[in-house]
Structures are given as C-alpha cells and as structure tokens.
Amino acid sequence: MVGTDNPVLAVLCGEKHPPDMDPIEKVATVRYTRADGLADALRGADVLFVYDFLSTAVPDAWPAADRLRWLHIASAGVDPVMFPALRDSDVVLTNSRGVFDDSIAEYVLAVVLAFAKDLARSIRLQDERTWLHRETERICGRSALVVGTGPIGRSIARLLRAAGLRVSGAGRTAREGDPDFGTVHASSQLTRHLRDADFVVAVAPLTEQTKGMFDAEAFAAMKQGARLINVGRGELVVTQDLVEALRCGQLAGAALDVFETEPLPQSSPLWTMENVLVSAHMSGDFVGWRNALVEVFVDNFLRWREGRPLRNVVDKRLGYVPSNA
C-alpha cells in the first residue's frame, strides 16, 4: 500500500483531539471530527483514524467513504468497526495491538491478589473502624485458565505464572508446549476445562463465536468457588447468568472491567454484590496511554506513505490480528 503525496486523513475523536499529531499534520490534510460530522470528514478521505474507539458512528457514516483505503482504530478490539460493509470492502483495517498488554496483565494480577487477600473486605472494615482478624488464601499453586491467547492473554499468562500460579490457555487451536501457556485447549471444548481453574480470565476478542461464551452452561461447568475476571469485552458474558451464578454461590467472585452496557447502569445488581469488583473499562489505561496509541498510528501512517508493510493488520474474516502476523 502506497500513500498519496497529499493524503487526506479523517480523525474521529471526542471532546479532545489526539496528542502528538504534528508529524502527520506536516504531511497530510487532517480533518478532526466528532461523530455527527464524520460523514462529511470521510468524503474524499484516504485514511480514517478512529481515535474515539468506543464510538459506534462509523457504520452510519460509511456510505460517504468514497476514497478510503485504510482504517486504523485506537484499540486492540475492532468490534466497533467490524460491520459487513467494511468486512466486504478492500479497505485495510489495523488496530493498536501491543499498547495495553502489560497494563491489563498487571490489572489481572492485582485482582487475583485482591480476591485471595480479601482486600475489598479489609477496606470495608477499615471504613467501619472494625478490627477483625481473618485468614486469607495463597495464590501460589492455584490454577488460572486464560481464555484468549493473543498478546494480551500471553502477557497475563506470563505474569500469573511468575506469581506462582499454574496457567493454561484456551484458543482456536489446541496445542501443547506453548512457551507462555504450556497447554492451550480448544475454545470449542471450553466447558470441559473450566472445572480445573480457580481463576478464569476472559480476554478473547469479540466475534460471533465468542459472544455470550460465558453463559449459564459455562458457569455450571466451572469449579465451585472459582472467580471470573473479564478484561475482554462485556458481551463475552451473559450478565444475568453471571449474577445468578454469583448469587447461588457457584462462583465465589468476579472482577469486571467491561460490561454489556457501558457505563454500567445504576440499577445493575453488580454494583452492590460484595463478591464483585467493578472498574470502569480502565484495566489497560496507564498514565500516557493516549500518547502511546498515537505513536502506533503515526508509525503506521509513515509506513503507509512510504509503501512499507503496515503493523497490526486485522484479518477481517477472523476479527483480529492473527498471531503469526
């Protein structure tokens, strides 16, 4: 792919423009827009940078994309832009794989420790000025199943393994001897392997095959007293089924960073369940993450202008960047 001498770039952003765009503004015409102006910005544009990666505006504005050749989204997940017209087009899709891997892994380790050491209850007791001695759990020797074996899943596996947990993975293809997971089970056989895990980490990309994969059947297959950690997509989990599994004691807890509806509605019972940790879709958002996202795009844009291969090209049939890409 070779860029034009004077390319036109449309940037979908929210209230704030992306930082550090000077290298691109020097060599391209840049149109910054919010969702309501996206169609106008797309007319005659060669490239679309979806900086507001939670926006759902792209499908509606797509008919105006009369010259578009490349779309980059500032996230690892591409589900907000994975609609039929894009999938069937010749437009190249890239993502920001690699930016959030270590930060999300640190979040997962943090909540594993929070559950094992009963930190949420300690905070509640401190607020009440109540001294209550308790015994807590060890994590060394406990088992974790990481569902999703891409770069984020690998970072999670490495960090959990370093902390002393026994780790395995679940992905599209079963295999042995994986350097990070050891054993990788086939996702199609997930329920057969959930019973062995004390911690189940959901980090799979959202596709037609993974949507709702954690439902009542999956929770019934899990070890009683296990915990679920979801840092993938909210739609991986059937929320009502999760609530029931937590209420009946099948699961001992859940740490949820993503939800089917965001922000999480005030009426959701998840807010008040003592065995649930809720965070606001922030597991990967470290200080400086916005700059890191723009760095990935700037590097790719300069590659595109020079005709060099792009990084993080998504296989639009699969919905993610293949591990061998």
C-alpha positions in Angstrom: 0.0 0.0 0.0 1.5 3.3 -1.1 0.1 6.6 0.2 -0.5 9.7 -1.9 1.6 12.8 -1.9 -1.0 14.9 -0.1 -3.2 12.4 1.7 -6.4 13.3 3.5 -6.9 11.9 7.0 -10.2 11.9 8.9 -9.8 11.6 12.6 -12.9 10.6 14.7 -12.4 12.0 18.2 -14.4 13.1 21.1 -14.1 16.3 23.0 -10.2 16.3 22.8 -8.0 15.8 19.8 -5.4 13.1 19.9 -2.0 14.4 21.2 1.3 14.4 19.3 -0.2 14.5 15.8 2.4 17.0 14.5 4.4 14.5 12.3 1.2 13.8 10.4 -0.2 17.3 10.2 3.1 18.3 8.4 2.5 15.8 5.6 -1.3 15.4 5.3 -4.6 17.3 5.4 -6.1 16.3 8.7 -9.9 16.6 9.4 -10.7 16.3 13.1 -14.4 15.5 13.7 -16.9 14.2 16.2 -19.4 11.6 15.4 -22.0 14.0 13.9 -19.5 15.3 11.4 -17.9 12.0 10.4 -19.7 11.6 7.1 -18.6 15.0 5.8 -15.0 14.3 7.0 -15.0 10.9 5.2 -15.8 12.3 1.8 -12.5 12.3 -0.2 -10.5 10.9 2.8 -7.8 8.3 2.2 -7.4 7.2 5.8 -9.7 7.1 8.8 -8.2 7.1 12.3 -10.8 6.0 14.9 -9.3 7.6 17.9 -12.6 7.5 19.7 -12.6 3.8 19.7 -15.8 3.4 21.7 -17.8 5.3 19.1 -20.4 3.5 17.0 -20.6 6.2 14.4 -18.6 4.6 11.6 -21.2 2.2 10.1 -23.7 5.0 9.7 -21.2 7.3 8.1 -19.6 4.6 5.9 -21.6 5.4 2.6 -19.7 8.7 2.5 -16.3 6.9 2.4 -15.8 7.3 -1.4 -12.0 7.1 -1.4 -11.0 5.3 1.8 -8.2 2.8 1.7 -7.2 2.3 5.3 -8.9 2.4 8.7 -7.0 2.4 12.0 -8.7 2.0 15.3 -7.0 3.1 18.6 -7.8 -0.1 20.4 -7.0 -3.8 20.3 -10.6 -4.8 19.9 -12.1 -4.0 16.5 -15.7 -4.9 17.1 -17.0 -1.3 17.0 -15.9 -1.2 13.3 -16.4 -4.8 12.3 -19.6 -4.3 10.2 -20.4 -6.1 7.0 -19.7 -3.2 4.6 -16.2 -2.8 6.0 -15.6 -6.6 6.1 -16.5 -7.0 2.5 -14.6 -3.9 1.3 -10.9 -3.6 0.1 -10.2 -1.1 3.0 -7.3 -2.3 5.1 -8.0 -2.5 8.9 -5.3 -2.1 11.5 -5.5 -1.9 15.3 -3.4 -0.8 18.3 -2.3 -4.3 19.4 0.5 -4.2 21.9 -0.2 -1.0 23.7 -2.3 -2.4 26.6 -0.8 -5.9 27.1 1.3 -5.3 30.2 -1.1 -2.9 31.9 -4.0 -5.3 31.5 -1.8 -8.2 32.8 -1.0 -6.1 35.9 -4.7 -5.4 36.5 -5.4 -9.2 36.3 -2.7 -10.0 38.8 -3.9 -7.2 41.1 -7.5 -8.5 41.2 -6.3 -12.1 41.7 -4.4 -10.9 44.8 -7.3 -8.7 45.9 -9.6 -11.8 45.9 -7.0 -14.0 47.6 -6.2 -11.5 50.3 -9.8 -10.3 50.8 -8.7 -6.7 50.2 -12.2 -5.4 49.5 -13.5 -6.6 52.8 -10.4 -5.1 54.6 -11.3 -1.7 53.1 -14.9 -2.0 54.2 -13.9 -3.0 57.7 -11.5 -0.1 57.8 -14.3 2.3 56.8 -16.3 0.9 59.8 -13.2 1.0 62.1 -13.7 -2.7 62.8 -10.8 -4.9 63.8 -11.5 -8.4 62.5 -8.7 -11.0 62.2 -9.1 -13.3 59.2 -7.1 -15.9 57.3 -6.6 -15.4 53.6 -5.7 -17.5 50.6 -2.4 -18.3 48.9 -2.2 -17.9 45.1 1.0 -20.0 44.6 -0.1 -23.3 43.2 -3.6 -22.2 42.3 -4.7 -22.6 38.7 -5.7 -20.0 36.1 -7.3 -20.5 32.7 -6.7 -17.6 30.3 -9.4 -17.6 27.6 -7.8 -15.8 24.6 -4.3 -16.5 23.6 -3.4 -13.2 21.8 -0.7 -10.8 23.0 -2.7 -9.6 26.0 -3.5 -13.2 27.0 0.2 -14.0 26.8 1.2 -11.1 29.0 -1.4 -12.2 31.5 -0.1 -15.8 31.4 3.5 -14.8 31.9 2.7 -12.5 34.9 0.4 -15.0 36.6 3.0 -17.8 36.1 5.7 -15.6 37.6 3.5 -15.1 40.6 3.3 -18.8 41.1 0.0 -19.8 39.5 -0.4 -22.8 37.2 -1.6 -21.4 33.9 -3.2 -22.8 30.8 -4.9 -21.2 27.9 -8.0 -21.6 25.6 -7.8 -20.5 22.0 -8.9 -21.5 18.5 -6.3 -24.4 18.2 -5.4 -26.9 20.9 -1.7 -27.4 21.4 1.0 -28.5 23.9 4.3 -26.9 24.7 3.3 -23.3 24.3 6.0 -21.1 25.8 3.5 -19.0 27.8 0.5 -21.2 28.4 2.0 -24.6 28.4 -1.2 -26.3 27.3 -3.7 -24.5 25.1 -7.2 -26.0 25.0 -9.6 -25.6 22.1 -12.2 -22.9 22.8 -14.8 -25.2 21.3 -14.2 -27.5 24.2 -14.1 -24.8 26.9 -16.7 -26.3 29.2 -14.5 -29.4 29.6 -11.6 -27.5 31.0 -13.3 -24.7 33.1 -13.7 -27.1 36.0 -10.0 -27.2 36.6 -9.4 -23.4 37.1 -9.6 -21.4 40.3 -9.4 -18.2 38.2 -10.9 -17.8 34.7 -9.7 -14.8 32.8 -11.8 -13.7 29.8 -9.7 -11.8 27.2 -10.9 -13.3 23.9 -11.8 -10.9 21.1 -15.5 -10.3 20.5 -16.6 -12.4 17.5 -19.8 -14.2 16.6 -18.2 -17.3 18.0 -17.2 -15.8 21.4 -20.3 -13.6 22.0 -22.0 -14.9 25.1 -19.5 -17.7 25.6 -19.7 -17.3 29.4 -23.3 -18.3 30.0 -25.2 -20.4 32.5 -23.7 -23.6 30.9 -20.2 -22.3 31.3 -20.7 -21.1 34.9 -22.2 -24.5 35.8 -19.1 -26.2 34.4 -16.7 -24.0 36.4 -15.3 -25.2 39.7 -17.5 -24.2 42.6 -15.8 -21.2 44.3 -13.9 -20.1 41.2 -13.6 -16.4 40.2 -14.2 -14.9 36.8 -12.1 -11.9 35.6 -13.3 -10.2 32.4 -10.9 -7.8 30.7 -12.0 -8.7 27.2 -15.4 -7.4 26.1 -18.6 -7.2 28.1 -20.6 -9.2 25.5 -18.4 -12.2 26.2 -20.5 -12.7 29.4 -24.3 -13.2 29.7 -24.7 -10.8 32.6 -27.9 -12.3 34.1 -26.4 -15.7 34.1 -23.3 -14.4 35.9 -25.5 -12.7 38.5 -27.3 -15.9 39.2 -24.0 -17.9 39.4 -22.7 -15.4 42.0 -25.9 -15.3 44.0 -26.2 -19.1 44.3 -22.5 -19.5 45.3 -21.4 -21.4 42.2 -18.8 -18.6 41.7 -17.0 -17.0 44.6 -16.5 -13.7 42.9 -16.0 -11.7 39.7 -13.8 -8.8 38.7 -15.4 -7.0 35.8 -13.7 -4.2 33.8 -16.1 -4.4 30.8 -19.9 -4.8 30.6 -22.6 -5.5 28.0 -23.9 -1.9 28.6 -21.4 0.9 29.5 -21.5 2.8 31.7 -22.9 0.1 33.9 -26.5 1.1 34.7 -27.2 2.3 38.2 -29.8 -0.4 38.5 -27.4 -3.3 38.0 -27.1 -5.7 40.9 -23.4 -6.0 40.2 -22.8 -2.6 42.0 -23.8 -3.9 45.4 -22.6 -7.5 45.3 -19.8 -7.9 47.9 -18.1 -10.5 45.8 -17.8 -8.4 42.7 -15.1 -5.8 41.8 -16.3 -3.3 39.3 -13.9 -1.0 37.3 -14.8 1.5 34.5 -13.3 -0.1 31.4 -9.8 1.0 32.5 -7.7 -2.1 33.1 -5.3 -1.1 30.3 -5.3 2.7 30.7 -2.0 3.6 32.2 -0.6 7.2 32.5 0.4 8.1 29.0 -1.8 5.6 27.1 -3.2 8.2 24.8 0.2 9.2 23.6 1.2 5.5 23.1 -1.9 5.0 20.9 -1.0 7.9 18.7 2.6 6.7 18.5 1.4 3.4 17.0 -0.8 5.3 14.5 1.9 7.8 13.5 4.4 4.9 12.9 1.8 3.1 10.7 0.9 6.3 8.8 4.5 7.0 7.9 4.8 3.3 6.8 1.7 3.8 4.6 3.1 6.9 3.0 6.4 5.1 2.2 4.8 2.0 0.9 6.1 -0.2 3.7 4.0 -3.0 5.3 1.6 -1.9 8.0 1.7 -3.2 11.5 -1.2 -4.9 13.1 -3.2 -5.7 10.0 -6.5 -7.3 11.1 -7.8 -10.4 9.3 -11.4 -9.2 8.7 -12.7 -12.7 8.5 -11.4 -13.6 11.9 -11.9 -10.2 13.6 -8.4 -9.9 15.0 -4.7 -9.8 14.1 -3.5 -13.4 13.5 -0.8 -14.4 15.9 1.6 -15.1 13.1 1.1 -11.7 11.5 
